[in-house]
Amino acid sequence: MFCDICKKNGLVQYRVVSAKQKDWIFTCKDCWQEFTKNEGYRYGGTRKANRRSKK
């Protein structure tokens, strides 16, 4: 899973949107911490790789 801002691969991403960013995007933890400062910031959930173990 890749961050929509920095394009780095990661296991955990945050679904976010702001007044500047009209469409929902996924960010890594580093980009998410900066993104929270944007006007109109909203959090939409967390996406995790291998969230459930396969049976």
PQR file of N, CA, C, O and H, with PARSE charges and radii, in Angstrom:
ATOM      1  N   MET A   1       0.850  -1.164   0.000 -0.4000 1.5000
ATOM      2  CA  MET A   1       0.000   0.000   0.000 -0.0000 2.0000
ATOM      3  C   MET A   1       0.898   1.229   0.000  0.5500 1.7000
ATOM      4  O   MET A   1       1.831   1.336   0.796 -0.5500 1.4000
ATOM      5  N   PHE A   2       0.605   2.142  -0.894 -0.4000 1.5000
ATOM      6  CA  PHE A   2       1.451   3.310  -1.057 -0.0000 2.0000
ATOM      7  C   PHE A   2       0.736   4.582  -0.613  0.5500 1.7000
ATOM      8  O   PHE A   2      -0.467   4.742  -0.822 -0.5500 1.4000
ATOM      9  H   PHE A   2      -0.153   2.056  -1.540  0.4000 1.0000
ATOM     10  N   CYS A   3       1.501   5.484   0.005 -0.4000 1.5000
ATOM     11  CA  CYS A   3       0.997   6.791   0.426 -0.0000 2.0000
ATOM     12  C   CYS A   3       0.708   7.628  -0.818  0.5500 1.7000
ATOM     13  O   CYS A   3       1.526   7.671  -1.737 -0.5500 1.4000
ATOM     14  H   CYS A   3       2.478   5.354   0.175  0.4000 1.0000
ATOM     15  N   ASP A   4      -0.442   8.291  -0.857 -0.4000 1.5000
ATOM     16  CA  ASP A   4      -0.806   9.123  -2.002 -0.0000 2.0000
ATOM     17  C   ASP A   4      -0.010  10.427  -2.061  0.5500 1.7000
ATOM     18  O   ASP A   4      -0.030  11.112  -3.083 -0.5500 1.4000
ATOM     19  H   ASP A   4      -1.107   8.256  -0.110  0.4000 1.0000
ATOM     20  N   ILE A   5       0.689  10.780  -0.981 -0.4000 1.5000
ATOM     21  CA  ILE A   5       1.465  12.018  -0.966 -0.0000 2.0000
ATOM     22  C   ILE A   5       2.937  11.751  -1.291  0.5500 1.7000
ATOM     23  O   ILE A   5       3.470  12.305  -2.252 -0.5500 1.4000
ATOM     24  H   ILE A   5       0.705  10.223  -0.151  0.4000 1.0000
ATOM     25  N   CYS A   6       3.591  10.909  -0.496 -0.4000 1.5000
ATOM     26  CA  CYS A   6       5.032  10.675  -0.679 -0.0000 2.0000
ATOM     27  C   CYS A   6       5.342   9.420  -1.492  0.5500 1.7000
ATOM     28  O   CYS A   6       6.484   9.210  -1.901 -0.5500 1.4000
ATOM     29  H   CYS A   6       3.158  10.459   0.285  0.4000 1.0000
ATOM     30  N   LYS A   7       4.339   8.593  -1.725 -0.4000 1.5000
ATOM     31  CA  LYS A   7       4.461   7.360  -2.523 -0.0000 2.0000
ATOM     32  C   LYS A   7       5.267   6.255  -1.842  0.5500 1.7000
ATOM     33  O   LYS A   7       5.639   5.279  -2.493 -0.5500 1.4000
ATOM     34  H   LYS A   7       3.411   8.763  -1.393  0.4000 1.0000
ATOM     35  N   LYS A   8       5.546   6.392  -0.532 -0.4000 1.5000
ATOM     36  CA  LYS A   8       6.257   5.344   0.197 -0.0000 2.0000
ATOM     37  C   LYS A   8       5.309   4.194   0.515  0.5500 1.7000
ATOM     38  O   LYS A   8       4.109   4.389   0.709 -0.5500 1.4000
ATOM     39  H   LYS A   8       5.244   7.185  -0.003  0.4000 1.0000
ATOM     40  N   ASN A   9       5.878   2.993   0.563 -0.4000 1.5000
ATOM     41  CA  ASN A   9       5.116   1.803   0.891 -0.0000 2.0000
ATOM     42  C   ASN A   9       5.053   1.654   2.411  0.5500 1.7000
ATOM     43  O   ASN A   9       6.039   1.917   3.099 -0.5500 1.4000
ATOM     44  H   ASN A   9       6.853   2.835   0.405  0.4000 1.0000
ATOM     45  N   GLY A  10       3.901   1.234   2.938 -0.4000 1.5000
ATOM     46  CA  GLY A  10       3.776   1.042   4.377 -0.0000 2.0000
ATOM     47  C   GLY A  10       2.647   0.098   4.725  0.5500 1.7000
ATOM     48  O   GLY A  10       1.779  -0.176   3.896 -0.5500 1.4000
ATOM     49  H   GLY A  10       3.100   1.020   2.379  0.4000 1.0000
ATOM     50  N   LEU A  11       2.656  -0.403   5.959 -0.4000 1.5000
ATOM     51  CA  LEU A  11       1.637  -1.354   6.397 -0.0000 2.0000
ATOM     52  C   LEU A  11       0.380  -0.678   6.927  0.5500 1.7000
ATOM     53  O   LEU A  11      -0.693  -1.282   6.928 -0.5500 1.4000
ATOM     54  H   LEU A  11       3.361  -0.180   6.633  0.4000 1.0000
ATOM     55  N   VAL A  12       0.500   0.579   7.382 -0.4000 1.5000
ATOM     56  CA  VAL A  12      -0.638   1.300   7.948 -0.0000 2.0000
ATOM     57  C   VAL A  12      -0.787   2.627   7.221  0.5500 1.7000
ATOM     58  O   VAL A  12       0.190   3.346   7.015 -0.5500 1.4000
ATOM     59  H   VAL A  12       1.371   1.070   7.381  0.4000 1.0000
ATOM     60  N   GLN A  13      -2.021   2.948   6.833 -0.4000 1.5000
ATOM     61  CA  GLN A  13      -2.304   4.224   6.172 -0.0000 2.0000
ATOM     62  C   GLN A  13      -3.576   4.822   6.732  0.5500 1.7000
ATOM     63  O   GLN A  13      -4.438   4.109   7.246 -0.5500 1.4000
ATOM     64  H   GLN A  13      -2.815   2.364   7.000  0.4000 1.0000
ATOM     65  N   TYR A  14      -3.688   6.139   6.629 -0.4000 1.5000
ATOM     66  CA  TYR A  14      -4.815   6.877   7.184 -0.0000 2.0000
ATOM     67  C   TYR A  14      -5.614   7.519   6.047  0.5500 1.7000
ATOM     68  O   TYR A  14      -5.050   8.186   5.179 -0.5500 1.4000
ATOM     69  H   TYR A  14      -2.988   6.718   6.212  0.4000 1.0000
ATOM     70  N   ARG A  15      -6.917   7.311   6.062 -0.4000 1.5000
ATOM     71  CA  ARG A  15      -7.807   7.871   5.045 -0.0000 2.0000
ATOM     72  C   ARG A  15      -8.195   9.274   5.491  0.5500 1.7000
ATOM     73  O   ARG A  15      -8.769   9.446   6.567 -0.5500 1.4000
ATOM     74  H   ARG A  15      -7.376   6.769   6.767  0.4000 1.0000
ATOM     75  N   VAL A  16      -7.883  10.287   4.668 -0.4000 1.5000
ATOM     76  CA  VAL A  16      -8.083  11.676   5.063 -0.0000 2.0000
ATOM     77  C   VAL A  16      -8.609  12.515   3.901  0.5500 1.7000
ATOM     78  O   VAL A  16      -8.514  12.140   2.733 -0.5500 1.4000
ATOM     79  H   VAL A  16      -7.417  10.148   3.794  0.4000 1.0000
ATOM     80  N   VAL A  17      -9.170  13.671   4.275 -0.4000 1.5000
ATOM     81  CA  VAL A  17      -9.632  14.657   3.298 -0.0000 2.0000
ATOM     82  C   VAL A  17      -9.535  16.023   3.973  0.5500 1.7000
ATOM     83  O   VAL A  17      -9.555  16.110   5.201 -0.5500 1.4000
ATOM     84  H   VAL A  17      -9.248  13.975   5.224  0.4000 1.0000
ATOM     85  N   SER A  18      -9.432  17.090   3.180 -0.4000 1.5000
ATOM     86  CA  SER A  18      -9.385  18.446   3.738 -0.0000 2.0000
ATOM     87  C   SER A  18     -10.098  19.402   2.788  0.5500 1.7000
ATOM     88  O   SER A  18     -10.591  18.995   1.736 -0.5500 1.4000
ATOM     89  H   SER A  18      -9.416  17.019   2.182  0.4000 1.0000
ATOM     90  N   ALA A  19     -10.146  20.660   3.164 -0.4000 1.5000
ATOM     91  CA  ALA A  19     -10.785  21.661   2.314 -0.0000 2.0000
ATOM     92  C   ALA A  19     -10.038  21.797   0.982  0.5500 1.7000
ATOM     93  O   ALA A  19     -10.658  22.052  -0.050 -0.5500 1.4000
ATOM     94  H   ALA A  19      -9.745  20.991   4.018  0.4000 1.0000
ATOM     95  N   LYS A  20      -8.719  21.630   0.999 -0.4000 1.5000
ATOM     96  CA  LYS A  20      -7.904  21.720  -0.219 -0.0000 2.0000
ATOM     97  C   LYS A  20      -7.981  20.441  -1.047  0.5500 1.7000
ATOM     98  O   LYS A  20      -7.956  20.491  -2.276 -0.5500 1.4000
ATOM     99  H   LYS A  20      -8.215  21.422   1.837  0.4000 1.0000
ATOM    100  N   GLN A  21      -8.073  19.308  -0.378 -0.4000 1.5000
ATOM    101  CA  GLN A  21      -8.090  17.985  -1.012 -0.0000 2.0000
ATOM    102  C   GLN A  21      -9.526  17.477  -0.987  0.5500 1.7000
ATOM    103  O   GLN A  21      -9.980  16.977   0.042 -0.5500 1.4000
ATOM    104  H   GLN A  21      -8.093  19.268   0.621  0.4000 1.0000
ATOM    105  N   LYS A  22     -10.241  17.591  -2.083 -0.4000 1.5000
ATOM    106  CA  LYS A  22     -11.670  17.252  -2.115 -0.0000 2.0000
ATOM    107  C   LYS A  22     -11.938  15.749  -2.075  0.5500 1.7000
ATOM    108  O   LYS A  22     -12.946  15.315  -1.518 -0.5500 1.4000
ATOM    109  H   LYS A  22      -9.873  17.997  -2.920  0.4000 1.0000
ATOM    110  N   ASP A  23     -11.046  14.957  -2.659 -0.4000 1.5000
ATOM    111  CA  ASP A  23     -11.227  13.505  -2.689 -0.0000 2.0000
ATOM    112  C   ASP A  23     -10.458  12.858  -1.543  0.5500 1.7000
ATOM    113  O   ASP A  23      -9.411  13.358  -1.132 -0.5500 1.4000
ATOM    114  H   ASP A  23     -10.227  15.310  -3.111  0.4000 1.0000
ATOM    115  N   TRP A  24     -10.975  11.753  -1.032 -0.4000 1.5000
ATOM    116  CA  TRP A  24     -10.305  11.011   0.027 -0.0000 2.0000
ATOM    117  C   TRP A  24      -9.000  10.437  -0.507  0.5500 1.7000
ATOM    118  O   TRP A  24      -8.942   9.946  -1.634 -0.5500 1.4000
ATOM    119  H   TRP A  24     -11.826  11.346  -1.366  0.4000 1.0000
ATOM    120  N   ILE A  25      -7.953  10.503   0.314 -0.4000 1.5000
ATOM    121  CA  ILE A  25      -6.659   9.916  -0.037 -0.0000 2.0000
ATOM    122  C   ILE A  25      -6.154   9.091   1.150  0.5500 1.7000
ATOM    123  O   ILE A  25      -6.679   9.198   2.258 -0.5500 1.4000
ATOM    124  H   ILE A  25      -8.000  10.901   1.230  0.4000 1.0000
ATOM    125  N   PHE A  26      -5.138   8.275   0.906 -0.4000 1.5000
ATOM    126  CA  PHE A  26      -4.492   7.504   1.965 -0.0000 2.0000
ATOM    127  C   PHE A  26      -3.088   8.047   2.167  0.5500 1.7000
ATOM    128  O   PHE A  26      -2.358   8.278   1.203 -0.5500 1.4000
ATOM    129  H   PHE A  26      -4.712   8.189   0.005  0.4000 1.0000
ATOM    130  N   THR A  27      -2.709   8.252   3.438 -0.4000 1.5000
ATOM    131  CA  THR A  27      -1.391   8.780   3.762 -0.0000 2.0000
ATOM    132  C   THR A  27      -0.665   7.861   4.741  0.5500 1.7000
ATOM    133  O   THR A  27      -1.290   7.115   5.494 -0.5500 1.4000
ATOM    134  H   THR A  27      -3.302   8.065   4.221  0.4000 1.0000
ATOM    135  N   CYS A  28       0.656   7.930   4.715 -0.4000 1.5000
ATOM    136  CA  CYS A  28       1.457   7.230   5.720 -0.0000 2.0000
ATOM    137  C   CYS A  28       1.409   8.048   7.011  0.5500 1.7000
ATOM    138  O   CYS A  28       0.851   9.145   7.031 -0.5500 1.4000
ATOM    139  H   CYS A  28       1.163   8.536   4.102  0.4000 1.0000
ATOM    140  N   LYS A  29       1.989   7.520   8.079 -0.4000 1.5000
ATOM    141  CA  LYS A  29       1.949   8.202   9.371 -0.0000 2.0000
ATOM    142  C   LYS A  29       2.651   9.558   9.316  0.5500 1.7000
ATOM    143  O   LYS A  29       2.149  10.535   9.873 -0.5500 1.4000
ATOM    144  H   LYS A  29       2.443   6.629   8.062  0.4000 1.0000
ATOM    145  N   ASP A  30       3.800   9.628   8.655 -0.4000 1.5000
ATOM    146  CA  ASP A  30       4.538  10.888   8.574 -0.0000 2.0000
ATOM    147  C   ASP A  30       3.739  11.962   7.840  0.5500 1.7000
ATOM    148  O   ASP A  30       3.629  13.090   8.321 -0.5500 1.4000
ATOM    149  H   ASP A  30       4.207   8.835   8.203  0.4000 1.0000
ATOM    150  N   CYS A  31       3.185  11.620   6.687 -0.4000 1.5000
ATOM    151  CA  CYS A  31       2.392  12.589   5.916 -0.0000 2.0000
ATOM    152  C   CYS A  31       1.089  12.921   6.637  0.5500 1.7000
ATOM    153  O   CYS A  31       0.619  14.057   6.569 -0.5500 1.4000
ATOM    154  H   CYS A  31       3.274  10.704   6.297  0.4000 1.0000
ATOM    155  N   TRP A  32       0.504  11.950   7.321 -0.4000 1.5000
ATOM    156  CA  TRP A  32      -0.735  12.170   8.054 -0.0000 2.0000
ATOM    157  C   TRP A  32      -0.562  13.228   9.132  0.5500 1.7000
ATOM    158  O   TRP A  32      -1.433  14.081   9.304 -0.5500 1.4000
ATOM    159  H   TRP A  32       0.885  11.027   7.375  0.4000 1.0000
ATOM    160  N   GLN A  33       0.556  13.184   9.864 -0.4000 1.5000
ATOM    161  CA  GLN A  33       0.794  14.157  10.929 -0.0000 2.0000
ATOM    162  C   GLN A  33       0.842  15.581  10.375  0.5500 1.7000
ATOM    163  O   GLN A  33       0.381  16.510  11.038 -0.5500 1.4000
ATOM    164  H   GLN A  33       1.263  12.491   9.724  0.4000 1.0000
ATOM    165  N   GLU A  34       1.385  15.768   9.187 -0.4000 1.5000
ATOM    166  CA  GLU A  34       1.401  17.095   8.551 -0.0000 2.0000
ATOM    167  C   GLU A  34       0.019  17.443   7.989  0.5500 1.7000
ATOM    168  O   GLU A  34      -0.418  18.591   8.060 -0.5500 1.4000
ATOM    169  H   GLU A  34       1.760  15.013   8.648  0.4000 1.0000
ATOM    170  N   PHE A  35      -0.650  16.452   7.438 -0.4000 1.5000
ATOM    171  CA  PHE A  35      -1.954  16.665   6.806 -0.0000 2.0000
ATOM    172  C   PHE A  35      -3.001  17.131   7.820  0.5500 1.7000
ATOM    173  O   PHE A  35      -3.922  17.866   7.462 -0.5500 1.4000
ATOM    174  H   PHE A  35      -0.294  15.519   7.380  0.4000 1.0000
ATOM    175  N   THR A  36      -2.869  16.713   9.072 -0.4000 1.5000
ATOM    176  CA  THR A  36      -3.851  17.090  10.098 -0.0000 2.0000
ATOM    177  C   THR A  36      -3.898  18.603  10.330  0.5500 1.7000
ATOM    178  O   THR A  36      -4.866  19.113  10.893 -0.5500 1.4000
ATOM    179  H   THR A  36      -2.122  16.116   9.362  0.4000 1.0000
ATOM    180  N   LYS A  37      -2.878  19.306   9.907 -0.4000 1.5000
ATOM    181  CA  LYS A  37      -2.809  20.759  10.082 -0.0000 2.0000
ATOM    182  C   LYS A  37      -3.605  21.522   9.025  0.5500 1.7000
ATOM    183  O   LYS A  37      -3.800  22.730   9.158 -0.5500 1.4000
ATOM    184  H   LYS A  37      -2.092  18.892   9.449  0.4000 1.0000
ATOM    185  N   ASN A  38      -4.066  20.838   7.981 -0.4000 1.5000
ATOM    186  CA  ASN A  38      -4.816  21.482   6.898 -0.0000 2.0000
ATOM    187  C   ASN A  38      -6.210  21.900   7.356  0.5500 1.7000
ATOM    188  O   ASN A  38      -6.836  21.228   8.175 -0.5500 1.4000
ATOM    189  H   ASN A  38      -3.908  19.857   7.873  0.4000 1.0000
ATOM    190  N   GLU A  39      -6.680  23.005   6.821 -0.4000 1.5000
ATOM    191  CA  GLU A  39      -8.025  23.484   7.128 -0.0000 2.0000
ATOM    192  C   GLU A  39      -9.056  22.485   6.612  0.5500 1.7000
ATOM    193  O   GLU A  39      -8.946  21.991   5.490 -0.5500 1.4000
ATOM    194  H   GLU A  39      -6.172  23.552   6.156  0.4000 1.0000
ATOM    195  N   GLY A  40     -10.047  22.196   7.430 -0.4000 1.5000
ATOM    196  CA  GLY A  40     -11.104  21.270   7.035 -0.0000 2.0000
ATOM    197  C   GLY A  40     -10.699  19.809   7.095  0.5500 1.7000
ATOM    198  O   GLY A  40     -11.359  18.959   6.499 -0.5500 1.4000
ATOM    199  H   GLY A  40     -10.136  22.597   8.342  0.4000 1.0000
ATOM    200  N   TYR A  41      -9.624  19.508   7.806 -0.4000 1.5000
ATOM    201  CA  TYR A  41      -9.130  18.129   7.915 -0.0000 2.0000
ATOM    202  C   TYR A  41     -10.197  17.218   8.503  0.5500 1.7000
ATOM    203  O   TYR A  41     -10.854  17.557   9.487 -0.5500 1.4000
ATOM    204  H   TYR A  41      -9.088  20.199   8.291  0.4000 1.0000
ATOM    205  N   ARG A  42     -10.358  16.041   7.871 -0.4000 1.5000
ATOM    206  CA  ARG A  42     -11.246  15.001   8.400 -0.0000 2.0000
ATOM    207  C   ARG A  42     -10.555  13.648   8.253  0.5500 1.7000
ATOM    208  O   ARG A  42      -9.882  13.370   7.261 -0.5500 1.4000
ATOM    209  H   ARG A  42      -9.824  15.766   7.072  0.4000 1.0000
ATOM    210  N   TYR A  43     -10.746  12.829   9.266 -0.4000 1.5000
ATOM    211  CA  TYR A  43     -10.182  11.482   9.315 -0.0000 2.0000
ATOM    212  C   TYR A  43     -11.266  10.494   8.923  0.5500 1.7000
ATOM    213  O   TYR A  43     -12.404  10.604   9.380 -0.5500 1.4000
ATOM    214  H   TYR A  43     -11.293  13.055  10.072  0.4000 1.0000
ATOM    215  N   GLY A  44     -10.921   9.527   8.077 -0.4000 1.5000
ATOM    216  CA  GLY A  44     -11.919   8.584   7.606 -0.0000 2.0000
ATOM    217  C   GLY A  44     -11.626   7.135   7.915  0.5500 1.7000
ATOM    218  O   GLY A  44     -12.312   6.249   7.406 -0.5500 1.4000
ATOM    219  H   GLY A  44      -9.997   9.438   7.706  0.4000 1.0000
ATOM    220  N   GLY A  45     -10.622   6.866   8.738 -0.4000 1.5000
ATOM    221  CA  GLY A  45     -10.332   5.485   9.094 -0.0000 2.0000
ATOM    222  C   GLY A  45      -8.902   5.100   8.799  0.5500 1.7000
ATOM    223  O   GLY A  45      -8.144   5.861   8.199 -0.5500 1.4000
ATOM    224  H   GLY A  45     -10.065   7.585   9.152  0.4000 1.0000
ATOM    225  N   THR A  46      -8.551   3.910   9.230 -0.4000 1.5000
ATOM    226  CA  THR A  46      -7.189   3.398   9.070 -0.0000 2.0000
ATOM    227  C   THR A  46      -7.232   2.130   8.234  0.5500 1.7000
ATOM    228  O   THR A  46      -8.085   1.265   8.434 -0.5500 1.4000
ATOM    229  H   THR A  46      -9.168   3.292   9.717  0.4000 1.0000
ATOM    230  N   ARG A  47      -6.298   2.034   7.293 -0.4000 1.5000
ATOM    231  CA  ARG A  47      -6.178   0.844   6.448 -0.0000 2.0000
ATOM    232  C   ARG A  47      -4.892   0.131   6.852  0.5500 1.7000
ATOM    233  O   ARG A  47      -3.821   0.735   6.905 -0.5500 1.4000
ATOM    234  H   ARG A  47      -5.606   2.737   7.130  0.4000 1.0000
ATOM    235  N   LYS A  48      -5.017  -1.170   7.136 -0.4000 1.5000
ATOM    236  CA  LYS A  48      -3.863  -1.950   7.593 -0.0000 2.0000
ATOM    237  C   LYS A  48      -3.667  -3.145   6.674  0.5500 1.7000
ATOM    238  O   LYS A  48      -4.614  -3.857   6.340 -0.5500 1.4000
ATOM    239  H   LYS A  48      -5.887  -1.661   7.093  0.4000 1.0000
ATOM    240  N   ALA A  49      -2.435  -3.347   6.278 -0.4000 1.5000
ATOM    241  CA  ALA A  49      -2.095  -4.522   5.467 -0.0000 2.0000
ATOM    242  C   ALA A  49      -2.172  -5.762   6.356  0.5500 1.7000
ATOM    243  O   ALA A  49      -1.807  -5.718   7.531 -0.5500 1.4000
ATOM    244  H   ALA A  49      -1.665  -2.769   6.549  0.4000 1.0000
ATOM    245  N   ASN A  50      -2.640  -6.844   5.792 -0.4000 1.5000
ATOM    246  CA  ASN A  50      -2.751  -8.118   6.529 -0.0000 2.0000
ATOM    247  C   ASN A  50      -3.502  -7.950   7.839  0.5500 1.7000
ATOM    248  O   ASN A  50      -3.087  -8.463   8.878 -0.5500 1.4000
ATOM    249  H   ASN A  50      -2.936  -6.879   4.838  0.4000 1.0000
ATOM    250  N   ARG A  51      -4.605  -7.232   7.777 -0.4000 1.5000
ATOM    251  CA  ARG A  51      -5.401  -6.928   8.964 -0.0000 2.0000
ATOM    252  C   ARG A  51      -5.905  -8.195   9.644  0.5500 1.7000
ATOM    253  O   ARG A  51      -5.902  -8.302  10.871 -0.5500 1.4000
ATOM    254  H   ARG A  51      -4.942  -6.816   6.932  0.4000 1.0000
ATOM    255  N   ARG A  52      -6.330  -9.140   8.839 -0.4000 1.5000
ATOM    256  CA  ARG A  52      -6.854 -10.396   9.385 -0.0000 2.0000
ATOM    257  C   ARG A  52      -5.957 -11.533   8.941  0.5500 1.7000
ATOM    258  O   ARG A  52      -5.526 -11.585   7.789 -0.5500 1.4000
ATOM    259  H   ARG A  52      -6.333  -9.054   7.843  0.4000 1.0000
ATOM    260  N   SER A  53      -5.684 -12.428   9.842 -0.4000 1.5000
ATOM    261  CA  SER A  53      -4.867 -13.573   9.461 -0.0000 2.0000
ATOM    262  C   SER A  53      -5.690 -14.547   8.617  0.5500 1.7000
ATOM    263  O   SER A  53      -6.875 -14.766   8.869 -0.5500 1.4000
ATOM    264  H   SER A  53      -6.035 -12.386  10.777  0.4000 1.0000
ATOM    265  N   LYS A  54      -5.046 -15.115   7.627 -0.4000 1.5000
ATOM    266  CA  LYS A  54      -5.725 -16.064   6.750 -0.0000 2.0000
ATOM    267  C   LYS A  54      -5.849 -17.405   7.439  0.5500 1.7000
ATOM    268  O   LYS A  54      -4.936 -17.841   8.141 -0.5500 1.4000
ATOM    269  H   LYS A  54      -4.083 -14.938   7.422  0.4000 1.0000
ATOM    270  N   LYS A  55      -6.978 -18.056   7.239 -0.4000 1.5000
ATOM    271  CA  LYS A  55      -7.231 -19.368   7.856 -0.0000 2.0000
ATOM    272  C   LYS A  55      -6.878 -20.473   6.909  0.5500 1.7000
ATOM    273  O   LYS A  55      -7.023 -21.647   7.248 -0.5500 1.4000
ATOM    274  H   LYS A  55      -7.720 -17.703   6.669  0.4000 1.0000
TER
END
